[in-house]
Amino acid sequence: MSAAPEFSLILTLADAAQGRSVAVEADAEGRARIAQRLALIAVDRFAIAAEVRGVAGGIGAKGAVEASVVQPCAATGLPVPATLSEPFDLRFLRDIDAPVDADEEIEISSEDCDLLPLEGDRVDLGEAAVQTLSLALDPFPRHPEADRVLAEKGVLSEEATGPFAALAKLRGTPDA
């Protein structure tokens, strides 16, 4: 049994058939769960705005995820605030999970990257939005003071520890 999503927004084929505008923001509890899942220090804002429509074989949703987050610096753990606005154009379709031969070469267009399976007659746009946010986050956020903080702790800079620094030492260059 899988865990409940951190932020759920269920839409049905009936919602899509009529066309629907969606605009929701996560409450403090939902933002805290999203922060925990994505290993963030905080999520100060998480909002979805989308137009939902029926498409052949499923549901289409086009909009954006807006978020204000605080990530830990990859080098120091210091807080790195970020504001994100990530557009999405998703299609939730039936029968997109057909088995694929592992040896077969597959060409994927940019349109194929935004296809998700339609489970029954409903989709969880909230879960898709959390996934969209996770893909938009900087994978290696760096605090502006990271080099200074690391130097104070005696950690050498990348330039001082890299392969060229080792070569300089071998040559006896005073720069190293």
Long-range contacts (C-beta under 8 A, 24 or more apart in sequence): 5-124, 5-126, 5-127, 5-130, 6-30, 6-33, 6-34, 6-36, 6-37, 6-130, 7-33, 7-34, 7-46, 7-126, 7-127, 7-129, 7-130, 8-124, 8-126, 8-127, 9-48, 9-124, 9-125, 9-126, 9-129, 10-122, 10-123, 10-124, 10-125, 10-126, 11-52, 11-59, 11-61, 11-122, 11-123, 11-124, 11-125, 12-121, 12-122, 13-54, 13-58, 13-59, 13-121, 13-122, 14-121, 15-52, 15-59, 16-52, 16-53, 16-54, 16-55, 16-58, 16-59, 16-60, 17-54, 19-51, 19-52, 19-53, 19-54, 20-51, 20-52, 20-53, 21-49, 21-50, 21-51, 21-52, 22-48, 22-49, 22-50, 22-51, 22-52, 22-61, 22-63, 22-125, 23-47, 23-48, 23-49, 23-50, 24-48, 24-126, 34-130, 34-133, 35-69, 37-130, 38-69, 38-130, 38-133, 38-134, 38-137, 39-72, 40-69, 40-70, 40-71, 40-72, 40-137, 41-70, 41-71, 41-72, 41-79, 42-69, 42-70, 42-79, 43-67, 43-68, 43-69, 43-70, 44-68, 44-69, 44-70, 46-129, 46-133, 48-125, 48-126, 48-129, 50-88, 50-125, 52-125, 55-91, 55-93, 57-93, 57-94, 57-95, 57-118, 58-91, 58-92, 58-93, 58-94, 58-118, 58-123, 59-91, 59-92, 59-118, 59-123, 60-89, 60-90, 60-91, 60-92, 61-88, 61-89, 61-90, 61-91, 61-92, 61-123, 61-125, 61-128, 62-88, 62-89, 62-90, 63-87, 63-88, 64-88, 65-129, 65-132, 65-133, 65-136, 67-133, 67-136, 69-133, 69-137, 71-137, 71-138, 71-141, 72-141, 73-141, 73-142, 73-143, 73-146, 74-140, 74-141, 74-142, 75-142, 75-143, 75-146, 75-150, 76-143, 76-145, 76-146, 76-149, 76-150, 78-143, 78-145, 78-146, 78-149, 79-143, 80-138, 80-141, 80-142, 80-143, 82-137, 82-138, 82-141, 84-133, 84-136, 84-137, 86-132, 86-133, 86-135, 86-136, 88-114, 88-128, 88-129, 88-132, 89-114, 90-114, 90-115, 90-116, 90-125, 90-128, 91-115, 91-116, 92-116, 92-117, 92-118, 92-123, 92-128, 93-117, 93-118, 94-118
